[in-house]
């Protein structure tokens, strides 16, 4: 079955292909449609759509209803068509109402030149738009061999791990850097905070870039920039160079964090995508926890020194750049079709052949709205976005606060050196792995519910793991604080608290992100942008006050305060689990799964609040009809 799409996409689909869809009145009577010659509002599908007088490359299954369209006969085809139409519609400059399109429409046409008249229009523009050749087209990333998918996932997992690793390895060197340049330790911690601040600003550029030019190009550029700025930090002669280059290293390092999940969505279908995103999330969160002990051993080695914490990251970055440059293939379907169209134009000399993506003209005003204005409006006006983002921001901030808290417990209280003192982070890493396994084991149950509900997802199905993870995370904080402030308690006891902390961190973060995506669909990118910006600010700010808080309150009471805040946030997913559907019905951005009303001129927000017709057998509230 098709994924949920917004009302505007459905209207464009039906307007562009009126003969391929059967519509019904509120009383269930079939509506007879007259074919329309307009096709400009429809986006390029991801399979070959032939007209009725031509053969189709899509394999047909026997059906009792001859009136059903080719698209309705193939669930995979429908899903890919709607996915790419959504991608095209949400790409900056793709809309018919974009400022660039309106400006060009008002301007008079210049002379054709050379004394020539304008040539006649092409017969039918859609006939010249390239498509994928059926659902089994090997060019589509979801049809790649499994070996190639795993190789690509491993490459990008390494790239993401490298960016996350670079965020925290500098934490082991903050004291040495502060001493060398004659500043306080808190100023040295800015090297970590500014890097994470780069994580907040980077997606503003990398996300729309990946929608316009594909996934490969930004990943290659960002890998190179990341490695270069890591070298710049390593050879810096003054503190300001260190800080500025750390920020730009985070800016370029943000690209895989923003784009790799989209690559996995390109390669894996709905039933396997959850496991792929889980593996991706593990690289995001294990990276910052793997780095401190490596950085600690480097710093205490007199033959290496703190600069080698950045040389190591630079080497890893150049390796990522090399493998992405030579082995990474494009996965974004619209850009794959652009390459196909270019090849066909050269070989056939038919210059009318093009991909739908080539019709896009970038509109800076639309760019600002989709990446700045709309995320802020959603953060302010949407309770789900606001509260879930606050919860995730708190969790993400504590991830980087632990980079200060763990050394206080294991180095100051238990007397470990910086290298050995970083090993207890493996408790949190194991906890995260347990959370990943737990979510993977629950995935078959989620798939069964999805199938029983005609593949119509209910966002609140994601929240039980968040509730369990929230309780575990709170308990882990209390455990860490009250077993870590005394040296007579064995160091393994506070280390084991990381099992609960890591489990909770991973479960909360991953499933909360999935909940936002399921709840907001076509506006999920804006909701995630708001979420990313807020949590990255917390990730940058928390380390700056961590030392003052733990020294002033004591380790046990500081951890108690954090544990109480975590406990107070546990009811947030419980409330959404019970009342989330009602809250989404009042939203201007989230679909409400109601039958469409009369057509009218609407804003983007109004279009989103009117949801497409549910699939057969599904009621308006999204539940399967008995």
C-alpha positions as CSV (number, residue, x, y, z in Angstrom):
1,X,0.0,0.0,0.0
2,X,1.0,3.5,-0.5
3,X,2.5,5.6,2.3
4,X,0.4,8.6,3.5
5,X,0.9,11.7,1.5
6,X,-0.5,15.1,1.8
7,X,-3.6,16.4,0.1
8,X,-1.7,18.5,-2.4
9,X,0.3,15.6,-3.7
10,X,-2.8,13.5,-4.1
11,X,-4.5,16.3,-6.0
12,X,-1.5,16.7,-8.3
13,X,-1.5,12.9,-8.9
14,X,-5.1,12.8,-9.8
15,X,-5.0,15.9,-11.9
16,X,-2.0,14.7,-13.9
17,X,-3.3,11.2,-14.4
18,X,-7.2,11.3,-14.1
19,X,-7.8,8.0,-15.9
20,X,-5.5,6.0,-13.6
21,X,-7.6,6.6,-10.4
22,X,-11.0,5.7,-9.2
23,X,-12.7,8.3,-7.0
24,X,-15.7,8.0,-4.8
25,X,-18.3,10.3,-3.4
26,X,-18.9,10.4,0.4
27,X,-21.8,7.9,-0.2
28,X,-19.4,5.5,-1.8
29,X,-20.5,6.0,-5.4
30,X,-17.9,6.0,-8.1
31,X,-17.2,9.4,-9.7
32,X,-16.8,9.6,-13.4
33,X,-13.9,11.8,-14.4
34,X,-13.2,13.5,-17.8
35,X,-9.6,13.3,-19.0
36,X,-7.6,16.5,-18.6
37,X,-4.8,17.6,-20.9
38,X,-2.9,19.2,-18.0
39,X,0.0,17.3,-16.7
40,X,2.3,20.1,-15.5
41,X,1.4,19.6,-11.8
42,X,2.3,16.0,-11.7
43,X,5.8,14.9,-10.6
44,X,7.9,12.3,-12.2
45,X,7.1,8.8,-10.9
46,X,9.8,6.4,-10.0
47,X,8.7,3.7,-12.5
48,X,7.8,3.7,-16.2
49,X,4.2,4.8,-16.6
50,X,3.0,4.0,-20.1
51,X,-0.1,5.5,-21.7
52,X,-3.0,3.1,-22.2
53,X,-2.1,2.5,-25.9
54,X,1.4,1.2,-25.1
55,X,2.8,-1.7,-23.3
56,X,3.9,-1.5,-19.7
57,X,7.0,-2.9,-18.1
58,X,5.2,-3.4,-14.8
59,X,4.3,-7.0,-14.1
60,X,0.5,-7.3,-13.5
61,X,-1.2,-9.5,-11.0
62,X,-4.6,-11.0,-12.0
63,X,-7.5,-8.8,-10.7
64,X,-11.2,-8.9,-10.9
65,X,-11.5,-5.2,-11.5
66,X,-10.3,-4.3,-15.0
67,X,-10.8,-0.7,-14.2
68,X,-8.0,-0.6,-11.7
69,X,-4.9,1.3,-13.0
70,X,-1.5,0.0,-13.4
71,X,-0.3,1.9,-10.4
72,X,-3.0,0.4,-8.1
73,X,-1.9,-3.1,-9.1
74,X,1.5,-2.9,-7.7
75,X,2.1,-1.8,-4.1
76,X,5.8,-1.2,-4.6
77,X,5.2,0.9,-7.6
78,X,2.7,3.0,-5.8
79,X,4.9,3.5,-2.8
80,X,7.9,4.6,-5.0
81,X,5.7,7.0,-7.1
82,X,4.3,8.7,-4.0
83,X,7.8,8.8,-2.4
84,X,9.4,10.5,-5.4
85,X,6.4,12.9,-5.9
86,X,6.8,13.9,-2.3
87,X,10.5,14.4,-2.7
88,X,10.0,16.5,-5.9
89,X,7.2,18.6,-4.3
90,X,9.3,19.3,-1.2
91,X,12.4,20.2,-3.1
92,X,13.1,24.0,-3.0
93,X,12.1,25.6,-6.3
94,X,9.9,22.6,-7.4
95,X,6.6,24.3,-6.6
96,X,4.5,26.0,-9.2
97,X,4.1,28.9,-6.8
98,X,7.8,29.5,-6.2
99,X,9.0,33.0,-6.6
100,X,11.4,32.0,-9.4
101,X,8.6,30.5,-11.5
102,X,6.3,33.5,-10.9
103,X,9.0,36.0,-11.8
104,X,9.8,34.1,-15.1
105,X,6.1,34.0,-15.9
106,X,5.8,37.8,-15.6
107,X,8.9,38.6,-17.7
108,X,8.4,39.0,-21.4
109,X,10.2,36.5,-23.6
110,X,13.4,37.8,-25.2
111,X,13.9,37.4,-29.0
112,X,15.0,33.8,-29.9
113,X,18.0,35.2,-31.8
114,X,19.6,34.8,-35.2
115,X,16.4,36.0,-36.9
116,X,14.7,32.8,-36.0
117,X,11.2,32.4,-34.8
118,X,10.4,30.4,-31.7
119,X,10.2,26.7,-32.5
120,X,6.9,24.8,-31.9
121,X,6.3,23.4,-28.5
122,X,7.1,19.8,-27.8
123,X,4.0,17.6,-28.3
124,X,3.5,16.4,-24.7
125,X,6.1,17.3,-22.1
126,X,5.4,14.2,-20.0
127,X,6.4,12.0,-23.0
128,X,9.9,13.3,-22.7
129,X,10.3,12.8,-19.0
130,X,12.5,9.7,-18.2
131,X,11.3,7.2,-15.7
132,X,12.5,4.0,-14.1
133,X,11.7,0.9,-16.2
134,X,9.4,-1.0,-13.9
135,X,9.7,-1.9,-10.2
136,X,12.7,-4.1,-10.9
137,X,14.8,-1.5,-12.7
138,X,18.4,-2.2,-11.5
139,X,19.1,1.5,-11.6
140,X,16.8,2.1,-8.6
141,X,18.8,1.8,-5.3
142,X,16.1,-0.4,-3.7
143,X,16.9,-3.0,-6.5
144,X,20.6,-3.1,-5.9
145,X,22.1,-6.5,-4.9
146,X,22.1,-7.0,-1.2
147,X,25.9,-7.1,-1.2
148,X,26.1,-3.7,-2.8
149,X,23.6,-2.3,-0.3
150,X,25.6,-3.6,2.7
151,X,28.9,-2.3,1.2
152,X,27.3,1.2,0.8
153,X,25.8,1.0,4.3
154,X,29.2,0.1,5.7
155,X,30.9,3.0,3.9
156,X,28.4,5.5,5.1
157,X,28.3,4.0,8.6
158,X,32.1,4.6,8.8
159,X,31.7,8.1,7.5
160,X,29.0,8.9,10.1
161,X,31.1,7.3,12.9
162,X,34.1,9.4,11.9
163,X,32.1,12.6,12.2
164,X,30.6,11.6,15.6
165,X,34.0,10.4,16.8
166,X,35.6,13.8,16.0
167,X,33.0,15.6,18.1
168,X,34.3,14.1,21.4
169,X,37.9,13.1,21.0
170,X,38.9,16.7,21.6
171,X,37.3,16.4,25.1
172,X,40.4,14.5,26.3
173,X,42.6,17.3,25.2
174,X,40.7,20.3,26.6
175,X,42.8,20.5,29.8
176,X,46.1,20.4,27.9
177,X,44.9,22.9,25.2
178,X,43.8,25.3,28.0
179,X,47.1,25.1,29.7
180,X,49.1,25.5,26.5
181,X,47.2,28.6,25.4
182,X,46.8,30.1,28.9
183,X,43.0,30.0,29.3
184,X,40.6,28.3,31.7
185,X,39.4,24.7,31.2
186,X,35.9,26.0,30.3
187,X,37.3,27.9,27.4
188,X,39.1,24.7,26.3
189,X,35.7,22.9,26.4
190,X,34.5,25.4,23.7
191,X,36.4,23.2,21.3
192,X,33.8,20.5,21.9
193,X,30.8,23.0,22.1
194,X,31.7,24.8,18.8
195,X,32.0,21.5,17.0
196,X,28.5,20.5,18.1
197,X,27.3,24.0,17.2
198,X,28.5,23.2,13.7
199,X,26.2,20.1,13.9
200,X,23.3,22.6,14.4
201,X,24.1,24.8,11.4
202,X,25.4,22.3,8.9
203,X,22.0,20.6,8.0
204,X,20.6,24.0,6.9
205,X,22.9,23.7,3.9
206,X,23.5,19.9,3.5
207,X,19.8,18.8,3.6
208,X,18.5,21.0,0.7
209,X,21.8,20.4,-1.2
210,X,21.1,16.6,-1.1
211,X,17.6,17.1,-2.4
212,X,18.8,19.2,-5.3
213,X,22.0,17.5,-6.4
214,X,21.7,14.1,-4.8
215,X,23.3,12.3,-1.9
216,X,26.8,11.6,-3.3
217,X,28.1,15.1,-4.1
218,X,27.5,16.7,-0.6
219,X,28.9,13.6,1.1
220,X,32.1,13.7,-1.0
221,X,32.5,17.5,-0.5
222,X,31.8,17.3,3.2
223,X,34.2,14.4,3.8
224,X,37.0,16.4,2.2
225,X,36.1,19.6,4.1
226,X,35.9,17.7,7.4
227,X,39.4,16.2,6.9
228,X,40.9,19.5,5.9
229,X,39.7,21.4,8.9
230,X,40.8,18.6,11.2
231,X,44.3,19.1,9.9
232,X,43.9,22.8,10.4
233,X,43.1,22.2,14.1
234,X,46.1,19.9,14.5
235,X,48.6,22.5,13.1
236,X,46.9,25.6,14.7
237,X,49.3,28.0,16.2
238,X,46.8,30.0,18.3
239,X,43.6,29.3,20.2
240,X,41.3,31.2,17.8
241,X,42.4,29.0,14.9
242,X,41.6,25.9,17.0
243,X,38.1,27.1,17.8
244,X,37.2,28.4,14.4
245,X,38.4,25.3,12.7
246,X,36.6,23.0,15.2
247,X,33.3,24.8,14.3
248,X,33.9,24.3,10.6
249,X,34.9,20.7,11.2
250,X,31.5,20.2,12.9
251,X,29.7,22.0,10.0
252,X,31.2,19.6,7.5
253,X,30.8,16.7,9.8
254,X,27.1,17.4,10.1
255,X,26.6,16.3,6.5
256,X,26.6,12.5,7.1
257,X,24.4,13.0,10.1
258,X,21.8,14.8,7.9
259,X,22.1,12.8,4.7
260,X,23.1,9.2,5.5
261,X,19.7,8.4,6.9
262,X,18.1,9.6,3.7
263,X,20.5,7.4,1.7
264,X,19.3,4.4,3.8
265,X,15.7,5.5,3.0
266,X,16.6,5.4,-0.7
267,X,18.0,1.9,-0.5
268,X,15.7,0.1,1.9
269,X,11.9,-0.4,1.7
270,X,9.4,0.3,4.6
271,X,9.9,-3.1,6.2
272,X,13.7,-3.1,6.3
273,X,14.3,0.6,6.7
274,X,13.8,0.5,10.4
275,X,16.6,-1.9,11.0
276,X,18.9,0.1,8.7
277,X,18.1,3.4,10.6
278,X,18.8,1.6,13.9
279,X,22.2,0.6,12.7
280,X,22.8,4.2,11.5
281,X,21.8,5.6,14.9
282,X,24.2,3.3,16.6
283,X,27.1,4.8,14.7
284,X,25.9,8.3,15.6
285,X,25.9,7.6,19.4
286,X,28.7,5.1,19.8
287,X,31.1,7.5,18.0
288,X,31.2,10.2,20.8
289,X,31.6,7.4,23.4
290,X,34.4,5.5,21.7
291,X,36.6,8.6,21.3
292,X,37.4,9.7,24.9
293,X,39.6,6.8,25.9
294,X,41.5,6.9,22.6
295,X,42.1,10.6,23.0
296,X,43.1,10.0,26.6
297,X,45.8,7.5,25.7
298,X,47.1,9.9,23.0
299,X,47.2,12.9,25.3
300,X,49.3,11.1,28.0
301,X,51.7,9.8,25.4
302,X,54.6,12.3,25.4
303,X,55.6,11.2,21.9
304,X,52.2,12.1,20.4
305,X,50.6,15.0,22.3
306,X,47.1,16.5,22.0
307,X,47.6,17.5,18.3
308,X,47.4,13.8,17.3
309,X,43.8,13.7,18.5
310,X,43.1,15.7,15.4
311,X,45.6,14.0,13.1
312,X,43.8,10.7,13.8
313,X,40.5,12.3,13.0
314,X,42.0,13.8,9.8
315,X,43.3,10.5,8.7
316,X,39.9,8.9,9.3
317,X,38.3,11.8,7.3
318,X,40.6,11.4,4.3
319,X,39.9,7.6,4.3
320,X,36.1,8.4,4.3
321,X,36.7,10.9,1.5
322,X,38.5,8.4,-0.6
323,X,36.0,5.6,-0.3
324,X,33.1,8.0,-0.9
325,X,34.8,9.5,-4.0
326,X,35.6,6.2,-5.7
327,X,33.0,3.7,-4.5
328,X,29.9,5.6,-3.5
329,X,27.1,5.5,-6.1
330,X,24.2,7.9,-6.2
331,X,21.0,6.6,-4.5
332,X,18.6,9.5,-4.8
333,X,16.0,8.5,-7.5
334,X,15.4,11.9,-9.0
335,X,19.1,12.5,-9.5
336,X,19.6,9.0,-10.9
337,X,17.0,9.9,-13.5
338,X,18.9,13.1,-14.3
339,X,22.0,11.1,-15.2
340,X,19.9,8.7,-17.2
341,X,18.4,11.7,-19.1
342,X,21.8,13.2,-19.8
343,X,23.0,9.9,-21.2
344,X,19.9,9.5,-23.4
345,X,20.2,13.1,-24.8
346,X,23.8,12.4,-25.8
347,X,23.1,9.1,-27.5
348,X,19.8,9.9,-29.2
349,X,20.4,13.6,-29.9
350,X,16.9,14.3,-28.7
351,X,17.3,17.4,-26.6
352,X,13.8,17.3,-25.2
353,X,14.5,14.3,-23.1
354,X,14.8,15.3,-19.4
355,X,14.2,14.3,-15.8
356,X,11.6,16.0,-13.6
357,X,14.4,17.2,-11.3
358,X,15.9,19.3,-14.1
359,X,12.8,21.5,-14.1
360,X,13.6,22.8,-10.7
361,X,14.9,26.3,-10.3
362,X,16.2,27.3,-6.8
363,X,14.2,30.0,-5.0
364,X,16.1,31.6,-2.2
365,X,12.9,32.8,-0.5
366,X,11.4,29.4,-0.6
367,X,14.7,28.0,0.7
368,X,14.6,30.4,3.7
369,X,11.0,29.4,4.4
370,X,11.5,25.7,4.3
371,X,14.7,25.7,6.3
372,X,14.2,28.6,8.7
373,X,10.7,30.0,8.9
374,X,8.6,26.8,8.9
375,X,10.8,24.8,11.4
376,X,10.6,27.7,13.9
377,X,6.8,28.0,13.4
378,X,6.4,24.3,14.0
379,X,8.6,24.4,17.1
380,X,6.5,27.2,18.6
381,X,3.0,26.0,17.5
382,X,3.2,22.2,17.5
383,X,3.0,20.6,21.0
384,X,4.4,17.3,19.6
385,X,7.4,19.0,18.0
386,X,8.1,21.2,21.0
387,X,7.9,18.6,23.8
388,X,9.5,15.8,21.9
389,X,12.3,18.2,20.8
390,X,12.8,19.4,24.4
391,X,13.0,15.7,25.6
392,X,15.5,14.8,22.9
393,X,17.5,18.0,23.5
394,X,17.9,17.1,27.1
395,X,19.0,13.6,26.3
396,X,21.4,14.8,23.6
397,X,22.8,17.5,25.9
398,X,23.5,14.8,28.6
399,X,25.4,12.7,26.0
400,X,28.0,15.5,25.8
401,X,27.7,16.4,29.5
402,X,28.8,12.8,30.3
403,X,32.1,13.7,28.6
404,X,32.8,16.0,31.6
405,X,30.9,13.9,34.3
406,X,32.7,10.6,33.6
407,X,36.2,12.0,34.0
408,X,35.2,13.6,37.3
409,X,34.1,10.2,38.6
410,X,36.7,7.9,37.2
411,X,39.7,10.2,37.1
412,X,39.2,12.5,40.0
413,X,37.4,10.1,42.4
414,X,39.0,6.8,41.4
415,X,42.4,8.1,40.3
416,X,42.4,6.7,36.8
417,X,44.5,8.3,34.0
418,X,42.7,9.9,31.0
419,X,43.1,6.7,28.9
420,X,41.8,4.2,31.4
421,X,39.3,6.7,32.7
422,X,37.6,6.7,29.3
423,X,37.0,2.9,29.2
424,X,33.9,3.1,31.5
425,X,32.1,4.7,28.5
426,X,31.9,1.1,27.2
427,X,29.1,0.6,29.7
428,X,27.0,3.1,27.8
429,X,28.0,1.6,24.5
430,X,26.8,-1.8,25.6
431,X,23.5,-0.2,26.8
432,X,23.0,1.3,23.3
433,X,23.7,-2.0,21.6
434,X,21.1,-3.6,23.9
435,X,18.6,-0.9,22.9
436,X,19.3,-1.5,19.2
437,X,18.8,-5.2,19.7
438,X,15.6,-4.6,21.7
439,X,14.1,-2.3,18.9
440,X,15.2,-4.8,16.2
441,X,13.4,-7.6,18.1
442,X,10.2,-5.6,18.3
443,X,10.3,-4.7,14.6
444,X,8.5,-7.9,13.5
445,X,5.6,-7.1,15.8
446,X,5.4,-3.6,14.4
447,X,5.4,-5.0,10.9
448,X,2.5,-7.3,11.8
449,X,0.5,-4.4,13.2
450,X,1.3,-2.5,10.1
451,X,0.1,-5.3,7.8
452,X,-3.1,-5.8,9.9
453,X,-3.9,-2.1,9.5
454,X,-3.5,-2.3,5.7
455,X,0.1,-0.8,5.9
456,X,-1.4,2.4,7.4
457,X,1.0,3.4,10.2
458,X,-0.2,4.8,13.5
459,X,2.6,7.1,14.9
460,X,1.9,6.3,18.5
461,X,3.0,2.7,17.9
462,X,6.6,4.1,18.2
463,X,6.2,5.3,21.7
464,X,6.3,2.2,24.0
465,X,10.1,2.0,23.5
466,X,10.4,5.7,24.4
467,X,8.5,5.2,27.6
468,X,10.6,2.2,28.6
469,X,13.8,4.0,27.7
470,X,12.8,7.1,29.6
471,X,12.3,5.2,32.8
472,X,15.6,3.3,32.3
473,X,17.5,6.6,31.6
474,X,16.3,8.2,34.8
475,X,17.2,5.2,36.9
476,X,20.7,5.2,35.3
477,X,21.3,8.8,36.3
478,X,20.4,8.2,39.9
479,X,22.6,5.0,39.9
480,X,25.6,6.9,38.4
481,X,25.4,9.8,40.9
482,X,25.0,7.8,44.1
483,X,27.6,5.2,43.3
484,X,30.2,7.4,41.7
485,X,30.9,10.1,44.3
486,X,32.8,7.8,46.8
487,X,36.0,6.0,46.1
488,X,35.2,3.2,48.4
489,X,32.5,2.0,46.0
490,X,34.1,-0.1,43.3
491,X,34.4,1.6,39.9
492,X,32.5,-1.1,38.2
493,X,29.3,-0.1,39.9
494,X,29.0,3.4,38.4
495,X,30.3,1.9,35.1
496,X,27.3,-0.5,35.0
497,X,24.9,2.4,35.4
498,X,25.8,3.1,31.7
499,X,23.9,0.0,30.7
500,X,20.6,1.8,31.7
501,X,21.8,5.3,30.6
502,X,22.9,4.0,27.2
503,X,19.8,1.9,26.7
504,X,17.5,4.8,27.5
505,X,19.4,7.3,25.4
506,X,19.2,5.1,22.3
507,X,15.6,4.0,22.8
508,X,14.3,7.6,23.4
509,X,16.2,9.2,20.6
510,X,15.6,6.7,17.8
511,X,11.9,6.1,18.4
512,X,11.1,9.7,19.1
513,X,12.7,10.6,15.8
514,X,10.6,7.9,14.1
515,X,7.5,9.3,15.9
516,X,8.1,12.8,14.5
517,X,8.5,11.4,11.0
518,X,5.3,9.3,11.1
519,X,3.3,12.2,12.6
520,X,4.3,14.9,10.2
521,X,5.1,13.0,6.9
522,X,5.6,15.7,4.2
523,X,6.6,18.3,6.8
524,X,8.8,15.8,8.7
525,X,11.9,17.4,7.3
526,X,11.0,20.8,8.8
527,X,10.1,19.1,12.1
528,X,13.4,17.3,12.2
529,X,15.2,20.5,11.3
530,X,13.7,22.2,14.3
531,X,14.5,19.2,16.5
532,X,18.1,19.1,15.2
533,X,18.7,22.8,15.8
534,X,17.4,22.7,19.4
535,X,19.2,19.6,20.5
536,X,22.5,20.6,18.9
537,X,22.3,23.9,20.9
538,X,21.8,21.8,24.1
539,X,24.7,19.5,23.1
540,X,26.9,22.6,22.7
541,X,25.8,24.3,25.9
542,X,25.6,21.4,28.4
543,X,29.4,20.7,28.6
544,X,30.1,24.4,29.4
545,X,28.3,24.3,32.8
546,X,28.9,20.7,33.6
547,X,32.1,21.2,35.7
548,X,30.6,24.1,37.7
549,X,27.4,22.1,38.4
550,X,29.2,18.9,39.5
551,X,31.8,20.8,41.6
552,X,29.2,23.1,43.2
553,X,26.5,20.6,44.0
554,X,28.6,17.4,44.3
555,X,28.4,14.5,42.0
556,X,25.6,12.8,43.8
557,X,23.3,15.8,43.9
558,X,24.0,17.0,40.4
559,X,23.1,13.6,39.1
560,X,20.0,13.6,41.3
561,X,18.9,16.9,39.7
562,X,19.4,15.5,36.2
563,X,17.6,12.2,37.2
564,X,14.6,14.2,38.5
565,X,14.4,16.2,35.3
566,X,14.6,12.9,33.3
567,X,11.8,11.4,35.5
568,X,9.6,14.5,35.0
569,X,9.9,14.1,31.2
570,X,8.8,10.4,31.2
571,X,5.1,11.4,31.1
572,X,5.6,13.3,27.8
573,X,5.6,10.1,25.6
574,X,2.9,8.6,27.8
575,X,0.6,11.6,27.2
576,X,1.3,11.4,23.4
577,X,0.7,7.7,23.5
578,X,-2.8,8.3,25.0
579,X,-3.7,11.6,23.4
580,X,-1.4,11.9,20.4
581,X,-4.2,11.2,17.8
582,X,-6.4,14.0,19.2
583,X,-3.5,16.4,19.3
584,X,-2.6,15.7,15.6
585,X,-6.2,16.3,14.6
586,X,-5.8,20.0,15.7
587,X,-2.5,20.4,14.0
588,X,-2.0,22.7,11.0
589,X,0.9,20.5,9.8
590,X,0.2,16.9,10.8
591,X,-2.2,14.8,8.6
592,X,-5.6,14.1,10.2
593,X,-6.7,11.1,8.0
594,X,-10.1,12.7,7.2
595,X,-12.0,12.4,3.9
596,X,-11.1,15.3,1.6
597,X,-13.4,18.2,1.4
598,X,-14.2,20.5,-1.5
599,X,-11.2,21.8,-3.4
600,X,-10.1,25.3,-2.5
601,X,-7.0,27.5,-2.5
602,X,-5.0,26.6,0.5
603,X,-1.7,27.4,2.2
604,X,0.9,24.6,2.6
605,X,-0.2,24.2,6.3
606,X,-3.9,23.8,5.3
607,X,-3.0,21.2,2.7
608,X,-1.1,19.2,5.2
609,X,-3.9,19.3,7.8
610,X,-6.3,17.7,5.2
611,X,-5.2,14.2,4.8
612,X,-5.5,11.9,1.8
613,X,-8.2,9.3,1.6
614,X,-7.2,6.2,3.6
615,X,-6.7,3.0,1.8
616,X,-9.6,0.5,1.5
617,X,-10.5,-1.1,4.8
618,X,-9.1,1.8,6.9
619,X,-11.3,4.2,8.8
620,X,-10.8,8.0,9.0
621,X,-8.9,7.6,12.3
622,X,-6.3,5.3,10.7
623,X,-7.6,2.1,12.3
624,X,-8.5,-0.9,10.3
625,X,-12.2,-1.2,9.6
626,X,-13.7,-4.4,11.0
